Amino acid sequence: MMNASAFKAAHGFRRDEVRLGNWRAAPWNVWAFRHVCEFIPTARIAATPGLVEEPVVSPEDLLRQEFSLNDRRITVAEALRETSADAMVVMKSGRIIADFHATNFTLQSRHILFSTSKSVTSIVAGILQDDGLLDFDELVPSYVPELKSSAYGDARVRDVLDMRVSLDFEEVYHDPHGPYARYRRAGLLDPSEPGDAPETVVEFIARLKKGKGDHGGPYHYASPNSDVLGLVVQGASGRRFPDLASERLFQPLGARQDAYVTVDRAGTPRTGGGINMTPRDLARIGEMMRQGGMANGRSIVSQEWVHDTITGGSSKAWAASTSAAWLPQGRYHNKWYQTGTGNDAFFAVGIHGQWLYVDPRAEMVIAKFSSQTDAVVDDAKDFNLALFDALANMI
């Protein structure tokens, strides 16, 4: 463990400067996104016992490559720097061909996925559907009775999966006093406010009200939906999410490093944004999806579920949403995005620049972690998608 002087020399600030009130802000976020378990409670998602990670694959040849972006030529290295990249793994035809690591990032470093967690959680839901334990057309309270009187009382699991729940909730990241801030406090992601009564994630969600429309309408992004999906998974399986995810996804996948997920004061996992893992293991999830649910010669989730996830979804529901501005031909289904372009690419994305991008035609998978200062910037999304397209052409 670094002493205080060495820590400050390496990171530019003292360890005790990182707090719940600033951990997502620069400069503290670069360190904090890799060490979430040091200041937020977590539960372990065990990796495959006995597997050793292969050595780092040099990215130097790829970093020197140039591509065109907004009428200028830029190298991959410059693109990573401009998007505050912490790590990037590139896979081609199932083989890792490049590992980019920023300063102090190693093969063992685990980084928070933020909303890329939603897409990982959906795979576990797909596994339970394959098992016959989870019916996506069933109402949420069938699996989570505590939500019977909430907005989710008459919502189907399918509405939760596709972000088509009618919910009186706006995801406003920079409002320190709104419902989203209260949601973060319930998940122990922000410091408590003076006079606040302690609230768990389930208690917060149970108090959410339905919006003006019916469920099944336009795409409406709301992170509580994905924590609800985690609760549904636990209710349908009778298992804690971290244990089930380890047994049915991470270990069959051949994950090399334990992952972990943040939990609230009641131990409820934040499946909507709290999973932390290595970029290589995240890339392995992307490769499993590219292979139709297969990894290490076995089926983890059915080919039918994967095919539905990467080709289904309502274009109409997406087009009616505000998100259509940055992904005009896109769709969203089972908590995965589809580009709607000719390469049939699909992806998961999280705030501050977390990506898992799969291009089936190029046989390419990219896992990219970042510490962007702003939570959401559409220009940064466009920048990353342009980078991924360029990489597909390069390799």
VOPAGU-2260 file (C-alpha; in pm, 1 decimal, decimal comma):
REM VOPAGU-2260
SITE   aa  ch    i         X         Y         Z
SITE  MET   A    0       0,0       0,0       0,0
SITE  MET   A    1     129,0     347,8     -89,6
SITE  ASN   A    2     216,3     583,2     191,7
SITE  ALA   A    3      59,5     928,5     188,6
SITE  SER   A    4     351,8    1096,7      13,0
SITE  ALA   A    5     376,1     831,8    -258,3
SITE  PHE   A    6      -0,2     844,8    -314,3
SITE  LYS   A    7       5,1    1221,9    -362,3
SITE  ALA   A    8     305,2    1199,2    -592,7
SITE  ALA   A    9     126,6     938,7    -806,7
SITE  HIS   A   10    -218,6    1099,6    -816,5
SITE  GLY   A   11    -171,9    1468,0    -741,3
SITE  PHE   A   12    -392,7    1468,8    -431,1
SITE  ARG   A   13    -417,1    1299,4     -92,0
SITE  ARG   A   14    -622,6     983,4     -45,8
SITE  ASP   A   15    -827,5    1148,2     229,3
SITE  GLU   A   16    -941,1    1414,2     -19,1
SITE  VAL   A   17   -1159,2    1154,7    -199,7
SITE  ARG   A   18   -1509,0    1163,3     -50,2
SITE  LEU   A   19   -1864,6    1066,6    -141,4
SITE  GLY   A   20   -1926,2    1429,4    -222,2
SITE  ASN   A   21   -1655,6    1457,3    -489,5
SITE  TRP   A   22   -1563,5    1109,8    -615,7
SITE  ARG   A   23   -1724,4    1158,2    -957,9
SITE  ALA   A   24   -1552,0    1494,7   -1014,1
SITE  ALA   A   25   -1203,3    1565,2   -1151,1
SITE  PRO   A   26    -932,2    1509,6   -1047,9
SITE  TRP   A   27   -1047,3    1259,6    -786,7
SITE  ASN   A   28   -1257,3    1050,2   -1026,7
SITE  VAL   A   29    -955,6     901,7   -1207,2
SITE  TRP   A   30    -852,6     720,5    -888,6
SITE  ALA   A   31   -1202,0     676,8    -746,3
SITE  PHE   A   32   -1349,0     499,3   -1050,4
SITE  ARG   A   33   -1085,6     225,9    -999,1
SITE  HIS   A   34   -1125,0     197,2    -620,4
SITE  VAL   A   35   -1497,4     222,8    -552,1
SITE  CYS   A   36   -1483,8     -59,8    -297,0
SITE  GLU   A   37   -1268,7     158,4     -70,2
SITE  PHE   A   38   -1545,8     407,7       6,3
SITE  ILE   A   39   -1879,1     241,4     -89,8
SITE  PRO   A   40   -2002,1     -97,5      42,9
SITE  THR   A   41   -1977,8    -375,8    -215,7
SITE  ALA   A   42   -2052,9    -744,3    -267,3
SITE  ARG   A   43   -1813,9    -980,1    -445,4
SITE  ILE   A   44   -1889,0   -1141,6    -781,8
SITE  ALA   A   45   -1642,6   -1429,3    -783,4
SITE  ALA   A   46   -1436,4   -1502,6   -1093,9
SITE  THR   A   47   -1335,9   -1844,9   -1225,4
SITE  PRO   A   48   -1096,1   -2003,1    -973,5
SITE  GLY   A   49    -741,8   -2074,8   -1086,5
SITE  LEU   A   50    -734,5   -1883,1   -1413,2
SITE  VAL   A   51    -436,5   -1655,5   -1472,9
SITE  GLU   A   52    -456,8   -1346,9   -1692,0
SITE  GLU   A   53    -239,4   -1346,3   -2003,4
SITE  PRO   A   54      31,8   -1076,5   -2040,4
SITE  VAL   A   55     -52,8    -728,4   -2167,0
SITE  VAL   A   56     -73,1    -696,2   -2546,2
SITE  SER   A   57     106,4    -382,9   -2661,9
SITE  PRO   A   58    -124,4    -121,1   -2816,8
SITE  GLU   A   59     156,1      85,6   -2970,2
SITE  ASP   A   60      93,3      -1,4   -3335,3
SITE  LEU   A   61    -276,8      76,2   -3297,3
SITE  LEU   A   62    -217,7     398,2   -3103,4
SITE  ARG   A   63     -17,2     541,7   -3392,1
SITE  GLN   A   64    -293,8     484,1   -3645,8
SITE  GLU   A   65    -481,8     791,4   -3774,4
SITE  PHE   A   66    -842,6     847,6   -3868,7
SITE  SER   A   67   -1059,9    1140,0   -3976,2
SITE  LEU   A   68   -1281,3    1314,3   -3724,3
SITE  ASN   A   69   -1470,4    1637,3   -3794,6
SITE  ASP   A   70   -1241,4    1743,1   -4079,8
SITE  ARG   A   71    -918,5    1672,6   -3894,1
SITE  ARG   A   72    -676,3    1383,7   -3874,1
SITE  ILE   A   73    -627,5    1236,8   -3528,7
SITE  THR   A   74    -436,8     938,6   -3393,4
SITE  VAL   A   75    -596,6     672,1   -3175,5
SITE  ALA   A   76    -366,9     781,9   -2892,5
SITE  GLU   A   77    -495,4    1138,9   -2922,0
SITE  ALA   A   78    -854,7    1014,4   -2928,4
SITE  LEU   A   79    -800,4     820,0   -2607,0
SITE  ARG   A   80    -643,7    1121,0   -2442,0
SITE  GLU   A   81    -925,5    1352,3   -2552,1
SITE  THR   A   82   -1190,5    1110,9   -2417,1
SITE  SER   A   83   -1012,9    1072,4   -2079,6
SITE  ALA   A   84    -960,7     701,1   -2136,3
SITE  ASP   A   85    -843,7     493,2   -1840,2
SITE  ALA   A   86    -825,1     163,9   -2031,6
SITE  MET   A   87    -926,7       7,3   -2360,8
SITE  VAL   A   88    -918,7    -354,7   -2475,0
SITE  VAL   A   89    -961,4    -442,1   -2841,4
SITE  MET   A   90   -1053,9    -796,8   -2946,3
SITE  LYS   A   91   -1053,2    -927,8   -3302,8
SITE  SER   A   92   -1208,4   -1265,3   -3384,3
SITE  GLY   A   93   -1199,5   -1362,5   -3017,6
SITE  ARG   A   94    -835,0   -1266,7   -2957,6
SITE  ILE   A   95    -709,1    -967,7   -2759,1
SITE  ILE   A   96    -498,1    -759,9   -2997,7
SITE  ALA   A   97    -437,8    -446,0   -2789,4
SITE  ASP   A   98    -449,0    -333,7   -2425,1
SITE  PHE   A   99    -431,9      37,6   -2354,4
SITE  HIS   A  100    -374,3     128,3   -1988,1
SITE  ALA   A  101    -347,0     482,3   -1856,1
SITE  THR   A  102    -104,3     562,3   -1576,1
SITE  ASN   A  103    -148,1     340,9   -1267,4
SITE  PHE   A  104    -396,8     109,9   -1445,5
SITE  THR   A  105    -305,6    -261,2   -1444,4
SITE  LEU   A  106    -453,4    -593,3   -1557,8
SITE  GLN   A  107    -596,5    -627,6   -1207,0
SITE  SER   A  108    -758,8    -282,9   -1195,0
SITE  ARG   A  109   -1136,2    -293,6   -1165,5
SITE  HIS   A  110   -1330,5       7,5   -1287,1
SITE  ILE   A  111   -1689,6     106,1   -1226,5
SITE  LEU   A  112   -1915,1      37,6   -1526,1
SITE  PHE   A  113   -2188,5     281,3   -1428,1
SITE  SER   A  114   -2481,0     208,8   -1663,2
SITE  THR   A  115   -2295,5     -55,6   -1861,2
SITE  SER   A  116   -2394,3    -256,2   -1551,3
SITE  LYS   A  117   -2750,5    -256,5   -1684,5
SITE  SER   A  118   -2651,1    -460,2   -1988,4
SITE  VAL   A  119   -2460,6    -711,3   -1775,2
SITE  THR   A  120   -2763,1    -747,8   -1547,2
SITE  SER   A  121   -2988,3    -812,0   -1847,2
SITE  ILE   A  122   -2778,6   -1115,5   -1945,0
SITE  VAL   A  123   -2849,7   -1269,7   -1605,5
SITE  ALA   A  124   -3220,4   -1200,1   -1664,3
SITE  GLY   A  125   -3189,9   -1371,6   -2003,3
SITE  ILE   A  126   -3036,5   -1677,3   -1836,8
SITE  LEU   A  127   -3333,3   -1697,9   -1599,1
SITE  GLN   A  128   -3573,1   -1665,6   -1892,2
SITE  ASP   A  129   -3394,1   -1958,5   -2057,0
SITE  ASP   A  130   -3437,4   -2154,0   -1732,1
SITE  GLY   A  131   -3811,7   -2087,6   -1734,7
SITE  LEU   A  132   -3785,6   -1896,7   -1405,8
SITE  LEU   A  133   -3855,3   -1550,2   -1544,8
SITE  ASP   A  134   -4138,9   -1442,8   -1773,1
SITE  PHE   A  135   -4074,3   -1105,7   -1934,0
SITE  ASP   A  136   -4449,8   -1054,4   -1986,5
SITE  GLU   A  137   -4523,0   -1097,5   -1616,2
SITE  LEU   A  138   -4589,3    -796,4   -1393,3
SITE  VAL   A  139   -4302,2    -676,8   -1176,5
SITE  PRO   A  140   -4480,6    -736,3    -841,8
SITE  SER   A  141   -4501,4   -1107,8    -923,4
SITE  TYR   A  142   -4130,2   -1113,8    -843,3
SITE  VAL   A  143   -4098,6    -804,7    -620,6
SITE  PRO   A  144   -4416,5    -772,7    -409,3
SITE  GLU   A  145   -4275,5    -464,9    -231,9
SITE  LEU   A  146   -4334,8    -265,6    -551,0
SITE  LYS   A  147   -4704,7    -343,7    -585,6
SITE  SER   A  148   -4816,4       8,0    -488,5
SITE  SER   A  149   -4542,7     186,6    -685,3
SITE  ALA   A  150   -4520,1     293,7   -1048,5
SITE  TYR   A  151   -4412,7     -64,0   -1121,6
SITE  GLY   A  152   -4734,6    -215,1    -991,0
SITE  ASP   A  153   -4876,3    -264,0   -1341,2
SITE  ALA   A  154   -4548,7    -263,8   -1537,1
SITE  ARG   A  155   -4424,3    -574,7   -1713,3
SITE  VAL   A  156   -4069,2    -697,4   -1681,4
SITE  ARG   A  157   -4048,1    -628,0   -2056,5
SITE  ASP   A  158   -4121,2    -258,3   -1991,8
SITE  VAL   A  159   -3839,1    -251,8   -1737,4
SITE  LEU   A  160   -3596,4    -419,7   -1979,5
SITE  ASP   A  161   -3672,7    -177,3   -2262,1
SITE  MET   A  162   -3692,0     145,5   -2055,5
SITE  ARG   A  163   -4056,6     186,2   -2145,4
SITE  VAL   A  164   -4191,8     227,1   -1793,0
SITE  SER   A  165   -4410,7     532,0   -1744,7
SITE  LEU   A  166   -4230,7     686,2   -1451,4
SITE  ASP   A  167   -4247,2    1025,5   -1281,4
SITE  PHE   A  168   -3868,2    1046,0   -1261,2
SITE  GLU   A  169   -3609,5    1249,2   -1448,8
SITE  GLU   A  170   -3242,2    1150,4   -1455,0
SITE  VAL   A  171   -3086,1    1491,3   -1387,3
SITE  TYR   A  172   -2725,7    1428,7   -1284,9
SITE  HIS   A  173   -2627,7    1776,9   -1170,6
SITE  ASP   A  174   -2925,4    1861,0    -947,4
SITE  PRO   A  175   -2805,9    1799,9    -590,1
SITE  HIS   A  176   -3157,4    1817,3    -442,7
SITE  GLY   A  177   -3382,3    1639,8    -694,2
SITE  PRO   A  178   -3512,9    1282,3    -700,8
SITE  TYR   A  179   -3202,7    1152,8    -876,3
SITE  ALA   A  180   -2984,1    1285,6    -594,1
SITE  ARG   A  181   -3215,4    1115,6    -344,8
SITE  TYR   A  182   -3181,5     794,5    -546,0
SITE  ARG   A  183   -2802,4     820,4    -525,2
SITE  ARG   A  184   -2816,8     875,7    -150,5
SITE  ALA   A  185   -3034,6     566,6    -110,2
SITE  GLY   A  186   -2764,9     368,3    -289,7
SITE  LEU   A  187   -2494,2     517,0     -62,6
SITE  LEU   A  188   -2333,3     686,8    -363,6
SITE  ASP   A  189   -2368,0    1039,4    -222,7
SITE  PRO   A  190   -2336,1    1174,4     131,2
SITE  SER   A  191   -2654,9    1205,7     331,4
SITE  GLU   A  192   -2824,7    1543,5     356,4
SITE  PRO   A  193   -2893,4    1709,8     692,9
SITE  GLY   A  194   -3232,2    1597,5     819,4
SITE  ASP   A  195   -3255,1    1307,7     572,6
SITE  ALA   A  196   -3425,2     992,9     697,1
SITE  PRO   A  197   -3220,2     685,7     594,4
SITE  GLU   A  198   -3373,1     525,0     285,9
SITE  THR   A  199   -3287,7     201,4     105,8
SITE  VAL   A  200   -3299,1     155,6    -270,4
SITE  VAL   A  201   -3613,3     -58,1    -240,0
SITE  GLU   A  202   -3782,4     202,6     -20,3
SITE  PHE   A  203   -3694,3     475,3    -269,3
SITE  ILE   A  204   -3823,8     278,8    -567,9
SITE  ALA   A  205   -4141,0     176,2    -382,8
SITE  ARG   A  206   -4229,7     546,7    -350,3
SITE  LEU   A  207   -4191,1     627,6    -720,5
SITE  LYS   A  208   -4512,1     728,5    -895,9
SITE  LYS   A  209   -4635,3     646,5   -1242,5
SITE  GLY   A  210   -4603,6     906,7   -1517,3
SITE  LYS   A  211   -4888,2    1046,4   -1726,0
SITE  GLY   A  212   -4885,5     781,9   -1998,2
SITE  ASP   A  213   -4919,1     406,9   -2008,4
SITE  HIS   A  214   -4633,0     165,1   -1973,8
SITE  GLY   A  215   -4496,5      40,2   -2306,0
SITE  GLY   A  216   -4481,5     386,5   -2462,5
SITE  PRO   A  217   -4172,2     582,9   -2568,6
SITE  TYR   A  218   -3823,1     495,2   -2449,7
SITE  HIS   A  219   -3767,7     684,3   -2122,8
SITE  TYR   A  220   -3428,2     637,1   -1963,9
SITE  ALA   A  221   -3447,5     589,4   -1587,4
SITE  SER   A  222   -3179,7     406,4   -1390,8
SITE  PRO   A  223   -3418,0     278,7   -1117,5
SITE  ASN   A  224   -3564,6      47,3   -1384,0
SITE  SER   A  225   -3240,6    -147,5   -1386,3
SITE  ASP   A  226   -3225,2    -177,0   -1009,4
SITE  VAL   A  227   -3578,8    -311,5   -1037,8
SITE  LEU   A  228   -3448,4    -567,4   -1286,7
SITE  GLY   A  229   -3191,5    -678,9   -1030,1
SITE  LEU   A  230   -3469,2    -717,7    -773,5
SITE  VAL   A  231   -3673,3    -915,8   -1028,0
SITE  VAL   A  232   -3373,7   -1142,9   -1091,2
SITE  GLN   A  233   -3336,9   -1204,9    -717,9
SITE  GLY   A  234   -3708,7   -1266,1    -673,8
SITE  ALA   A  235   -3730,6   -1505,6    -968,1
SITE  SER   A  236   -3421,7   -1705,1    -869,2
SITE  GLY   A  237   -3432,1   -1689,8    -491,1
SITE  ARG   A  238   -3060,6   -1599,6    -506,7
SITE  ARG   A  239   -2858,1   -1287,7    -436,7
SITE  PHE   A  240   -2760,3   -1121,7    -761,3
SITE  PRO   A  241   -2381,2   -1127,9    -699,0
SITE  ASP   A  242   -2385,7   -1503,4    -631,4
SITE  LEU   A  243   -2608,2   -1581,4    -928,4
SITE  ALA   A  244   -2405,7   -1359,1   -1163,1
SITE  SER   A  245   -2087,0   -1531,4   -1051,4
SITE  GLU   A  246   -2221,4   -1885,9   -1094,3
SITE  ARG   A  247   -2410,8   -1840,0   -1420,3
SITE  LEU   A  248   -2214,2   -1567,0   -1603,0
SITE  PHE   A  249   -1870,2   -1474,2   -1470,3
SITE  GLN   A  250   -1736,8   -1822,4   -1393,1
SITE  PRO   A  251   -1862,0   -1995,0   -1711,5
SITE  LEU   A  252   -1726,3   -1696,5   -1904,4
SITE  GLY   A  253   -1377,8   -1754,3   -1766,6
SITE  ALA   A  254   -1352,7   -1420,0   -1585,7
SITE  ARG   A  255   -1000,1   -1380,8   -1449,7
SITE  GLN   A  256   -1059,5   -1123,6   -1175,5
SITE  ASP   A  257   -1334,9   -1098,7    -917,7
SITE  ALA   A  258   -1585,2    -825,6    -993,7
SITE  TYR   A  259   -1795,5    -647,9    -735,0
SITE  VAL   A  260   -2119,1    -453,1    -715,1
SITE  THR   A  261   -2207,3    -167,3    -481,2
SITE  VAL   A  262   -2481,5    -232,5    -226,1
SITE  ASP   A  263   -2704,3     -15,4     -10,4
SITE  ARG   A  264   -2746,0     -29,5     367,6
SITE  ALA   A  265   -2979,8    -328,9     330,0
SITE  GLY   A  266   -2734,6    -515,1     105,4
SITE  THR   A  267   -2938,4    -456,6    -211,6
SITE  PRO   A  268   -2705,9    -457,9    -516,5
SITE  ARG   A  269   -2702,3    -151,9    -742,8
SITE  THR   A  270   -2751,1    -349,1   -1064,4
SITE  GLY   A  271   -2837,4     -28,1   -1249,3
SITE  GLY   A  272   -2487,8     115,6   -1221,3
SITE  GLY   A  273   -2273,7     -37,5    -949,1
SITE  ILE   A  274   -2081,9    -323,7   -1113,3
SITE  ASN   A  275   -1701,3    -294,0   -1116,3
SITE  MET   A  276   -1472,5    -520,3   -1318,7
SITE  THR   A  277   -1163,9    -534,9   -1538,7
SITE  PRO   A  278   -1178,8    -423,2   -1903,1
SITE  ARG   A  279   -1063,0    -763,6   -2025,8
SITE  ASP   A  280   -1341,9    -944,8   -1844,1
SITE  LEU   A  281   -1592,9    -692,3   -1977,8
SITE  ALA   A  282   -1457,6    -753,9   -2328,5
SITE  ARG   A  283   -1509,1   -1127,0   -2271,2
SITE  ILE   A  284   -1876,5   -1055,2   -2206,1
SITE  GLY   A  285   -1891,0    -868,0   -2536,2
SITE  GLU   A  286   -1726,0   -1158,8   -2716,7
SITE  MET   A  287   -1977,8   -1398,8   -2563,2
SITE  MET   A  288   -2256,1   -1180,6   -2699,9
SITE  ARG   A  289   -2086,1   -1172,3   -3041,7
SITE  GLN   A  290   -2073,3   -1551,3   -3034,1
SITE  GLY   A  291   -2448,1   -1579,7   -2974,0
SITE  GLY   A  292   -2421,0   -1656,6   -2603,1
SITE  MET   A  293   -2133,2   -1905,6   -2630,0
SITE  ALA   A  294   -1805,0   -1901,4   -2436,0
SITE  ASN   A  295   -1549,4   -2173,4   -2373,8
SITE  GLY   A  296   -1752,3   -2421,0   -2574,9
SITE  ARG   A  297   -2070,7   -2385,6   -2371,7
SITE  SER   A  298   -2387,4   -2182,5   -2392,8
SITE  ILE   A  299   -2414,2   -1920,7   -2120,5
SITE  VAL   A  300   -2732,8   -1759,0   -2250,1
SITE  SER   A  301   -2939,8   -1882,1   -2541,8
SITE  GLN   A  302   -2871,5   -1780,6   -2899,3
SITE  GLU   A  303   -3240,0   -1687,2   -2925,1
SITE  TRP   A  304   -3210,3   -1438,4   -2639,3
SITE  VAL   A  305   -2895,5   -1281,4   -2786,1
SITE  HIS   A  306   -3049,0   -1255,9   -3133,5
SITE  ASP   A  307   -3361,3   -1092,2   -2993,4
SITE  THR   A  308   -3149,0    -852,2   -2786,2
SITE  ILE   A  309   -2934,0    -728,7   -3074,5
SITE  THR   A  310   -3205,0    -713,7   -3341,7
SITE  GLY   A  311   -3534,4    -654,1   -3158,1
SITE  GLY   A  312   -3678,6    -347,0   -2995,8
SITE  SER   A  313   -3907,4     -71,4   -3114,8
SITE  SER   A  314   -3771,9     189,9   -3355,9
SITE  LYS   A  315   -4089,6     388,0   -3292,1
SITE  ALA   A  316   -4034,6     394,9   -2914,7
SITE  TRP   A  317   -3677,4     514,8   -2967,8
SITE  ALA   A  318   -3768,8     777,1   -3228,6
SITE  ALA   A  319   -4025,6     925,1   -2987,4
SITE  SER   A  320   -3757,1     981,2   -2723,3
SITE  THR   A  321   -3507,4    1262,2   -2672,5
SITE  SER   A  322   -3224,5    1010,2   -2718,8
SITE  ALA   A  323   -3296,4     984,1   -3090,6
SITE  ALA   A  324   -3102,9    1308,0   -3138,6
SITE  TRP   A  325   -2765,1    1141,2   -3080,2
SITE  LEU   A  326   -2846,8     799,5   -3230,4
SITE  PRO   A  327   -3104,0     868,9   -3503,1
SITE  GLN   A  328   -3137,4     512,2   -3631,3
SITE  GLY   A  329   -3096,6     347,7   -3294,5
SITE  ARG   A  330   -3303,1     108,9   -3089,6
SITE  TYR   A  331   -3288,4     -11,9   -2729,6
SITE  HIS   A  332   -3380,7    -364,2   -2626,2
SITE  ASN   A  333   -3304,4    -577,7   -2320,7
SITE  LYS   A  334   -3084,0    -293,3   -2194,3
SITE  TRP   A  335   -2855,3    -296,6   -2499,9
SITE  TYR   A  336   -2832,4     -24,1   -2764,7
SITE  GLN   A  337   -2829,4     -92,3   -3138,3
SITE  THR   A  338   -2669,6     160,0   -3373,5
SITE  GLY   A  339   -2914,7      80,9   -3655,2
SITE  THR   A  340   -2634,3     130,0   -3907,8
SITE  GLY   A  341   -2498,9    -107,9   -4168,7
SITE  ASN   A  342   -2246,9    -277,4   -3940,7
SITE  ASP   A  343   -2519,5    -416,9   -3708,6
SITE  ALA   A  344   -2316,7    -295,6   -3409,9
SITE  PHE   A  345   -2462,6    -299,5   -3060,6
SITE  PHE   A  346   -2329,2    -163,7   -2735,2
SITE  ALA   A  347   -2362,0     -82,3   -2367,6
SITE  VAL   A  348   -2269,5     261,3   -2236,9
SITE  GLY   A  349   -2235,1     427,9   -1898,5
SITE  ILE   A  350   -2187,1     782,7   -1774,7
SITE  HIS   A  351   -1839,2     934,8   -1770,8
SITE  GLY   A  352   -1742,8     724,7   -2074,6
SITE  GLN   A  353   -1782,9     351,4   -2006,0
SITE  TRP   A  354   -1835,6     137,3   -2318,2
SITE  LEU   A  355   -1875,5    -218,3   -2436,7
SITE  TYR   A  356   -1902,7    -207,6   -2815,8
SITE  VAL   A  357   -1955,2    -507,3   -3043,3
SITE  ASP   A  358   -1921,0    -492,4   -3423,3
SITE  PRO   A  359   -2022,5    -835,5   -3557,0
SITE  ARG   A  360   -1920,2    -764,0   -3915,4
SITE  ALA   A  361   -1568,2    -662,5   -3814,5
SITE  GLU   A  362   -1558,4    -946,4   -3555,2
SITE  MET   A  363   -1450,0    -675,6   -3311,2
SITE  VAL   A  364   -1519,7    -614,9   -2943,1
SITE  ILE   A  365   -1405,2    -305,5   -2753,7
SITE  ALA   A  366   -1422,6    -245,0   -2379,5
SITE  LYS   A  367   -1333,6     112,6   -2287,3
SITE  PHE   A  368   -1324,6     278,0   -1946,4
SITE  SER   A  369   -1293,8     652,9   -1899,2
SITE  SER   A  370   -1302,8     925,2   -1638,3
SITE  GLN   A  371   -1470,1    1200,9   -1839,0
SITE  THR   A  372   -1541,3    1504,4   -1624,8
SITE  ASP   A  373   -1904,8    1537,5   -1734,3
SITE  ALA   A  374   -2149,4    1254,3   -1679,5
SITE  VAL   A  375   -2316,0    1276,3   -2022,2
SITE  VAL   A  376   -2198,8    1460,2   -2332,4
SITE  ASP   A  377   -2356,8    1367,4   -2665,5
SITE  ASP   A  378   -2049,3    1494,9   -2851,4
SITE  ALA   A  379   -1833,5    1255,0   -2650,5
SITE  LYS   A  380   -2065,6     968,5   -2744,8
SITE  ASP   A  381   -2033,0    1062,9   -3110,7
SITE  PHE   A  382   -1655,0    1086,6   -3070,5
SITE  ASN   A  383   -1636,1     736,8   -2922,1
SITE  LEU   A  384   -1860,7     584,4   -3187,9
SITE  ALA   A  385   -1642,0     742,2   -3456,6
SITE  LEU   A  386   -1333,5     597,9   -3284,6
SITE  PHE   A  387   -1487,3     250,8   -3276,1
SITE  ASP   A  388   -1583,1     267,0   -3642,4
SITE  ALA   A  389   -1228,3     372,4   -3726,4
SITE  LEU   A  390   -1082,9      87,4   -3522,8
SITE  ALA   A  391   -1305,6    -158,6   -3707,3
SITE  ASN   A  392   -1151,7     -39,4   -4034,0
SITE  MET   A  393    -796,9     -47,2   -3896,9
SITE  ILE   A  394    -797,9    -402,0   -3769,9
